[in-house]
């Protein structure tokens, strides 16, 4: 079965549009030992609405929140964009659209909050939210994962199964999907950004025990 990586729908959309190049991860409560591991180097991007709130997306990208709802399919119709401001969150869709896949081009372990801030051009979250990902489980470093993302020729809908819910990173999709498509950035664009990300992440100062 194809492997998928769970990330917020607005983040998946940004990755598929070339507006985000890295993801930051420590692991969820349903990960083995509650630690994140890069278990796969190529996977589909699964859009989730778990814990997703508009206040965690930087202001310049908030107009894209409404478009992120296109990543889900609800039996009763698409909810209004105002759901991103509700404390009780967004209802789970019946199906989600898979429109992209990614390869891990590089990964780094960081503990320096200055590094998280310096990487801000390469993600669409607020820096406050990104730093919260760093601060959770302070004794463990944060994974910075550089992704090369590809859009598949035609989005595919996948049923949301109970086993897909909760704070986990990796899913087995019950549907055959080919690794086809075109990169969202040209080789030159991606290589320039990758060099800048490496310069930031590889020189990060370890500041947490």
URNORPE-V867655 format. One record per helix or strand of 3 or more residues. SS is the DSSP state (helix for helix, strand for strand). FROM is the first residue (numbers start at 1). TO is the last residue. If there is no record, write none. Layout:
ss->SS from->FROM to->TO
ss->SS from->FROM to->TO
This chain:
ss->strand from->3 to->8
ss->helix from->9 to->16
ss->strand from->22 to->25
ss->helix from->32 to->34
ss->strand from->42 to->48
ss->helix from->54 to->56
ss->helix from->59 to->71
ss->helix from->81 to->85
ss->strand from->95 to->110
ss->helix from->113 to->122
ss->helix from->127 to->135
ss->strand from->142 to->159
ss->helix from->162 to->164
ss->strand from->170 to->172
ss->helix from->187 to->201
